[in-house]
Amino acid sequence: MGKAAHMASQDGVWPAILQEIQRNVSSHQFGTWFRNVEMAELSADALKLRVPSTFYHDWLRRHYVETIQRAVLAVTGNSPMVEFVVSDTPPSAAVEPAVAPEPSEPARPTAPSPRASHVSSVMRAEPRRYYPVDWTARMNKQLVFETFVSGASNAVAHAAALAIAQNPGQAYNPFFLHGGVGLGKTHLIQAITHSLLAHRPELELLYLTCEDFMNHFIASVQNNERDRFRAVYRTKDVLLIDDIHFLCKGAREVTQEEFFHTFNTLYNAGKQIVLSSDCPPQELTKLEERLVSRFKWGLVARIDPPSYEERLAILRKKAQLRGRVLPDEVLHFIAENVDTSVRDLEGAIIKVIAFSSLMNRPVDVSLTRDALRDTVQRVASAITVDDIIRAVTAHFQIKMSDLQSRRRSQSVAQPRQIAMYLIRTLTRHSLEEIGGYFGGRDHTTVMHACDRIKTLISQDPSIAAAIEHLTATLRRTT
């Protein structure tokens, strides 16, 4: 009982479990079935979750118990029994989620909109579940401009988003935002939406995913209500759609046709259109050419993976949002080992804080290494010393024998130091072992080389770019 109470009281455990679940389900499934779930109790043997209704209770029990158990195991090291309890919310206040025709992709639950003024008057008369009457309730309150970390990797996209929030329909229309998974596209789109909701309440807005758009359109066809659908989507002042590349999946000709006319109606009326995608317009090969060309009419902005310095800033911001100040050496360790996306950086922070709370240990490099063991081991097992040496010699166009020689010229010494730094950060080799690869140098030489490169990363953009390029190449090719 004491242990159960202790574990249930730990801060950060449930957010860490949710983060792990989010990695294993689609964003649509996560938003539908997990955003309204709360942890009531957690012990080594049992996890009790509070859900809004019996509908949630039955659906989660049938479809997601194993997913939840795997997430708990990844965060806590335990695999408890999962129980669901229905909250005390009166039945009249709870709205069951509408299940899409395909059970594997259930539609999101609907609830009364906190911004009823942004729902079409047509919709107020007779709302249907497959229309986005509750879209503002699904917004993430943390995804605002104040929590977005701007840097070289996203400067153009960030500046354009700010301009659109101030003057929608005037600057950069349409605005097409693209980049890899977890780099901040949704953050910027929701930041625009939050800003407009707060400062331009007279505007009719609609934010949703492309998958939602398609589901709503299909439902309108099934119910013979395409005019009703058009009355909702073609009368907005600002339309923001996430993951527009979803239009390319499968046979979507009719849906593409509908979006084409929706786009034209809004654009010709001077209304703002904001779209995000995982690739630039020209790579949407299954999309009609007339749509691709229209996506390029305005501003196309790319978000790149964050640099080392940006990763540090993001980590500090994410920790600050959780009321924590983590040691610099911990932030550097995470930044060196997690460089794939902003989402992964946030996941690492949540996991470290939760691990510290569960283990009742202070946050230091040792704890961080333990908490992120899977991530660190995955990197270490994938990249070898030979991989790094080959990459460095190819990049600087020198020979391997030069790295192992006693030459101290800048053209050789600096690539040698970079190779040592990369081996130290991307593998689990000790300082002594690394020195052995470079002509039997001692551990103090390797330590000096690593410290020197860390300093140059913050002072010399060309060195920072070389490290970033080499690291990305090694992770991509191994």
C-alpha positions in Angstrom: 0.0 0.0 0.0 2.8 2.4 0.9 4.6 1.7 -2.4 1.4 2.2 -4.4 0.7 5.5 -2.7 4.2 6.6 -3.3 4.2 5.8 -7.0 0.7 7.3 -7.5 1.9 10.6 -6.0 4.9 11.0 -8.3 4.8 14.0 -10.6 5.5 13.5 -14.2 4.8 9.7 -14.5 1.5 9.9 -16.3 2.7 12.6 -18.8 5.7 10.3 -19.5 3.4 7.4 -20.1 1.2 9.5 -22.4 4.3 10.5 -24.3 5.2 6.9 -24.8 1.7 6.0 -25.9 1.8 8.9 -28.4 4.8 7.3 -30.1 2.8 4.2 -30.8 -0.6 5.4 -32.0 -1.6 7.9 -34.6 -2.2 11.6 -33.6 -5.9 11.1 -34.5 -6.2 8.0 -32.1 -4.3 9.8 -29.4 -6.4 12.9 -29.5 -9.6 10.8 -29.5 -8.9 8.3 -26.8 -6.2 9.5 -24.5 -6.5 13.3 -24.0 -9.4 12.9 -21.6 -7.9 10.0 -19.6 -6.4 10.6 -16.2 -4.3 8.4 -13.9 -6.2 7.6 -10.7 -3.6 5.3 -9.2 -0.3 3.5 -10.1 1.5 0.8 -8.3 3.9 -2.0 -9.4 0.9 -4.3 -9.9 -2.0 -2.1 -11.0 -2.7 1.0 -13.0 -6.1 2.6 -12.5 -7.2 5.1 -15.2 -10.2 7.4 -14.9 -12.2 7.7 -18.2 -15.1 10.0 -19.1 -17.7 7.4 -20.0 -18.5 3.7 -20.3 -18.0 4.1 -24.0 -14.4 5.0 -23.4 -14.1 2.3 -20.8 -15.2 -0.4 -23.3 -13.2 0.8 -26.3 -10.0 1.3 -24.4 -10.3 -2.1 -22.7 -10.9 -3.8 -26.1 -8.3 -2.0 -28.2 -5.5 -0.3 -26.1 -4.7 -2.3 -23.0 -1.5 -3.7 -24.5 -0.4 -0.3 -25.8 -0.8 1.2 -22.3 1.0 -1.7 -20.7 4.0 -1.3 -23.0 4.2 2.4 -22.3 4.1 1.8 -18.6 6.8 -0.8 -18.9 9.0 1.6 -20.9 8.7 4.4 -18.3 8.6 2.5 -15.0 10.0 -0.9 -15.7 6.8 -2.5 -14.4 3.9 -4.1 -16.4 0.8 -3.7 -14.2 -2.7 -4.8 -14.8 -4.7 -1.9 -16.3 -8.1 -1.0 -14.9 -10.6 1.6 -16.0 -13.0 3.5 -13.8 -15.7 5.9 -15.1 -15.5 9.4 -13.7 -18.3 11.0 -11.8 -19.3 13.3 -14.7 -23.0 13.2 -15.1 -24.1 11.1 -18.2 -25.8 14.1 -19.7 -22.5 16.0 -19.8 -20.5 13.3 -21.4 -20.5 12.9 -25.2 -19.4 9.6 -26.7 -16.9 9.8 -29.5 -18.2 9.0 -32.9 -16.5 5.9 -34.4 -15.4 6.2 -38.0 -16.4 3.6 -40.5 -13.0 1.9 -40.1 -12.6 0.7 -36.5 -8.8 1.1 -36.6 -9.1 4.8 -36.9 -11.9 6.0 -34.6 -13.1 9.6 -34.9 -12.5 12.0 -32.1 -14.9 12.6 -29.2 -16.9 15.8 -29.5 -17.9 18.2 -26.8 -19.6 21.6 -26.6 -17.3 24.3 -28.2 -15.9 26.9 -25.8 -15.9 29.2 -28.7 -19.5 28.9 -30.0 -19.1 32.1 -32.0 -16.7 30.3 -34.3 -19.2 27.6 -35.3 -21.2 28.3 -38.4 -24.8 29.3 -37.9 -25.8 26.4 -40.1 -24.1 24.1 -37.7 -25.7 25.6 -34.6 -29.1 24.6 -35.9 -28.4 20.9 -36.1 -24.7 19.9 -35.2 -23.5 16.5 -36.4 -20.6 14.7 -34.8 -18.5 14.5 -38.0 -18.4 18.2 -38.2 -15.7 20.1 -36.2 -18.0 21.7 -33.7 -15.6 21.2 -30.8 -12.3 21.9 -32.6 -11.1 24.6 -30.1 -11.4 22.1 -27.3 -8.8 19.9 -29.0 -6.2 22.6 -29.2 -3.1 22.2 -27.1 -2.8 25.3 -24.8 1.0 25.0 -24.6 1.4 25.3 -28.4 1.7 29.1 -28.5 4.3 31.5 -29.8 5.7 32.1 -26.3 6.7 28.5 -26.0 8.2 28.1 -29.5 12.0 28.2 -29.6 13.1 30.1 -32.7 16.5 29.6 -34.4 18.2 29.2 -37.7 16.4 25.9 -38.4 12.9 27.5 -38.3 13.5 31.3 -38.6 11.6 31.9 -41.8 8.7 29.7 -40.8 8.4 31.4 -37.4 8.6 34.9 -38.8 5.9 34.1 -41.4 3.7 32.6 -38.8 3.9 35.8 -36.7 3.1 37.9 -39.7 0.1 35.8 -40.6 -1.2 36.0 -37.0 -1.0 39.8 -37.2 -2.4 40.2 -40.7 -4.3 37.1 -41.9 -5.0 37.0 -45.7 -2.6 39.9 -46.3 0.9 38.3 -45.9 2.0 34.9 -47.3 -1.2 33.4 -48.6 -1.3 30.5 -48.8 1.3 29.6 -46.2 2.7 26.1 -46.8 4.9 24.7 -44.0 6.9 21.5 -44.3 9.4 19.5 -42.4 10.1 16.2 -40.8 8.0 14.6 -38.0 8.2 16.3 -34.6 10.0 19.5 -35.8 7.3 22.0 -34.8 4.9 22.3 -37.7 1.8 21.7 -35.6 3.2 24.0 -32.9 3.4 26.9 -35.3 0.0 26.3 -36.9 -1.7 26.1 -33.5 0.3 29.2 -32.3 -1.3 31.1 -35.2 -4.7 29.8 -34.3 -4.3 30.6 -30.6 -3.2 34.1 -31.4 -6.1 34.8 -33.8 -8.6 33.4 -31.3 -7.3 35.7 -28.7 -6.8 38.9 -30.7 -9.2 38.6 -33.6 -12.4 37.2 -32.2 -14.4 38.5 -35.1 -12.8 36.1 -37.5 -14.3 32.7 -38.4 -11.5 30.2 -37.9 -11.2 26.5 -38.4 -8.2 24.3 -37.5 -8.1 20.6 -38.2 -6.1 17.7 -39.7 -6.4 16.7 -43.3 -7.7 13.3 -42.1 -10.5 15.1 -40.3 -11.3 17.1 -43.4 -11.5 13.9 -45.4 -13.7 12.1 -42.8 -16.0 15.1 -42.6 -16.3 15.2 -46.4 -17.0 11.4 -46.7 -19.6 11.7 -44.0 -21.3 14.6 -45.8 -21.5 12.5 -49.0 -22.9 9.5 -47.1 -25.6 11.7 -45.6 -26.3 13.6 -48.8 -25.2 16.9 -47.2 -22.4 18.2 -49.4 -24.0 21.7 -49.5 -23.9 21.7 -45.7 -20.2 20.7 -45.7 -19.4 23.5 -48.1 -21.3 26.0 -46.0 -18.9 25.2 -43.2 -15.6 25.1 -45.0 -16.0 27.7 -47.7 -17.2 30.5 -45.4 -14.1 30.7 -43.1 -11.8 33.7 -42.8 -8.9 31.4 -41.9 -8.6 27.7 -42.7 -5.6 25.9 -41.1 -5.1 22.2 -42.1 -2.4 20.0 -40.6 -0.8 17.1 -42.6 -2.2 18.0 -46.0 0.0 15.2 -47.5 -2.7 12.8 -46.2 -4.6 13.8 -49.4 -2.1 11.7 -51.4 -3.0 8.4 -49.7 -5.1 6.0 -51.6 -7.7 6.9 -54.2 -8.7 10.4 -53.1 -9.7 12.0 -56.4 -13.2 13.1 -55.2 -11.7 14.5 -52.0 -8.9 16.3 -53.9 -11.6 17.8 -56.2 -13.5 19.1 -53.2 -10.4 20.6 -51.5 -9.4 22.2 -54.8 -12.7 24.1 -55.0 -12.6 24.9 -51.3 -9.1 26.3 -51.7 -10.2 28.4 -54.8 -13.2 29.8 -53.0 -11.3 30.9 -50.0 -8.2 32.2 -51.9 -10.3 34.2 -54.3 -12.2 35.8 -51.4 -8.9 36.8 -49.8 -9.2 34.4 -46.9 -6.0 33.0 -45.2 -5.0 29.4 -45.9 -2.4 27.7 -43.8 -1.2 24.1 -44.6 1.5 21.8 -43.2 3.1 18.7 -44.8 5.9 16.3 -44.2 7.4 17.2 -47.6 7.5 20.2 -50.0 4.7 20.6 -52.6 6.7 19.3 -55.5 7.1 15.9 -53.7 3.4 15.4 -53.3 3.5 13.2 -56.4 0.0 11.7 -55.9 -1.6 15.1 -55.7 -3.2 16.7 -58.7 -0.8 19.2 -60.4 -3.3 22.0 -60.1 -3.3 21.6 -56.4 0.5 21.4 -56.1 0.9 24.6 -58.2 -1.6 26.5 -55.9 0.3 25.4 -52.8 3.3 27.2 -54.2 1.4 30.5 -54.9 2.3 32.0 -51.5 5.2 31.2 -49.1 6.7 27.7 -48.8 8.8 27.5 -45.6 10.8 24.6 -44.4 11.6 23.6 -40.8 14.9 21.7 -40.4 16.1 19.6 -37.5 17.3 21.8 -34.7 21.1 22.5 -34.3 23.0 21.6 -31.2 22.5 25.1 -29.7 18.8 25.1 -30.6 18.4 21.7 -28.9 19.9 23.1 -25.7 17.5 26.0 -25.9 14.5 23.7 -26.5 15.5 21.5 -23.6 15.7 24.5 -21.3 12.3 25.7 -22.4 10.7 22.3 -22.0 12.1 21.9 -18.5 11.1 25.4 -17.6 7.5 24.7 -18.7 7.5 21.8 -16.2 8.9 24.0 -13.4 12.3 22.4 -13.5 15.8 23.8 -14.0 18.1 20.9 -15.0 21.9 21.0 -14.7 23.8 22.1 -17.9 25.7 18.8 -18.1 22.4 17.0 -18.2 21.1 19.2 -21.0 24.3 18.8 -23.0 24.1 15.0 -22.6 20.5 14.9 -23.9 21.3 17.3 -26.8 24.2 15.1 -27.8 22.2 11.9 -27.8 18.8 13.1 -28.9 18.9 15.0 -32.2 16.0 13.7 -34.2 13.1 16.0 -33.4 11.7 18.5 -30.9 9.1 15.9 -29.9 11.9 13.4 -29.0 13.6 16.1 -27.0 10.5 16.8 -25.0 10.0 13.1 -24.5 13.5 12.8 -23.1 12.9 15.7 -20.6 9.6 14.1 -19.5 11.2 10.7 -19.1 14.2 12.0 -17.1 11.9 14.0 -14.7 9.6 11.0 -14.3 12.6 8.7 -13.7 14.0 11.0 -11.1 10.7 11.1 -9.3 10.1 7.4 -9.4 13.7 6.5 -8.3 13.8 9.4 -5.8 17.2 10.4 -7.2 18.5 13.8 -8.2 18.7 14.6 -11.8 22.4 14.2 -12.9 24.2 12.7 -15.9 24.2 9.2 -14.3 20.4 9.3 -13.8 19.9 10.7 -17.3 22.0 8.0 -18.8 19.9 5.4 -17.0 16.6 7.0 -18.0 17.6 7.3 -21.6 19.4 3.9 -21.7 17.4 2.7 -24.7 18.1 5.8 -26.7 21.8 5.9 -25.9 22.3 2.2 -26.5 20.5 2.4 -29.8 22.8 5.1 -31.0 25.9 3.4 -29.6 25.1 0.0 -31.2 24.3 1.6 -34.5 27.4 3.7 -35.0 31.0 2.4 -34.9 34.4 4.0 -34.6 35.1 2.9 -38.2 31.9 4.6 -39.4 33.0 7.8 -37.7 36.5 7.8 -39.0 35.4 7.1 -42.6 32.9 9.9 -42.4 35.4 12.4 -41.0 38.2 11.5 -43.5 35.7 11.8 -46.4 34.3 15.1 -45.2 37.8 16.7 -44.7 39.4 14.8 -47.5 42.3 13.4 -45.5 43.7 9.9 -45.0 43.1 7.7 -42.0 46.8 7.5 -41.5 46.8 11.3 -41.0 44.4 11.0 -38.1 46.6 8.4 -36.4 49.8 10.3 -37.1 51.6 12.8 -34.8 51.0 15.7 -37.2 49.7 18.8 -35.5 48.9 21.1 -38.5 45.4 22.6 -38.4 44.2 20.7 -41.4 44.9 17.4 -39.5 44.6 18.3 -35.8 41.1 19.7 -36.1 39.5 16.8 -38.0 41.3 14.5 -35.5 39.7 16.4 -32.6 36.3 16.3 -34.3 36.6 12.5 -34.8 37.4 12.1 -31.1 34.5 14.2 -30.1 32.1 12.3 -32.3 33.3 8.9 -31.0 32.9 10.2 -27.5 29.3 11.4 -28.0 28.0 8.8 -30.4 29.5 5.6 -28.9 30.1 4.2 -25.5 33.9 3.9 -25.8 36.0 5.2 -22.9 38.6 8.0 -23.2 41.4 5.5 -23.1 39.8 3.4 -25.8 39.4 6.4 -28.0 43.0 7.4 -27.6 44.0 4.0 -28.7 42.4 4.5 -32.0 44.5 7.6 -32.7 48.1 6.3 -32.3 47.9 5.5 -28.6 47.2 9.0 -27.3 46.3 9.2 -23.6 42.9 10.0 -22.1 43.8 13.6 -21.3 44.5 14.3 -24.9 41.0 13.0 -25.9 39.4 15.0 -23.0 41.1 18.1 -24.3 40.0 17.4 -27.8 36.3 17.0 -26.7 36.4 20.2 -24.6 38.0 22.1 -27.5 35.3 21.0 -30.0 32.5 21.8 -27.5 33.9 25.3 -27.2 34.2 25.7 -31.0 30.7 24.5 -31.6 29.4 27.6 -29.7 31.9 30.0 -31.2 32.5 28.9 -34.8 29.4 28.3 -37.0 31.4 26.3 -39.6 32.5 23.8 -36.9 28.9 23.6 -35.6 27.7 22.9 -39.1 30.3 20.3 -39.7 29.4 18.4 -36.5 25.7 18.7 -37.3 26.3 17.4 -40.9 28.5 14.5 -39.8 26.2 13.5 -37.0 23.1 13.5 -39.3 25.0 11.6 -42.0 26.1 8.9 -39.5 22.7 8.5 -38.0 21.1 8.3 -41.4 23.5 5.8 -43.0 24.0 3.3 -40.0 
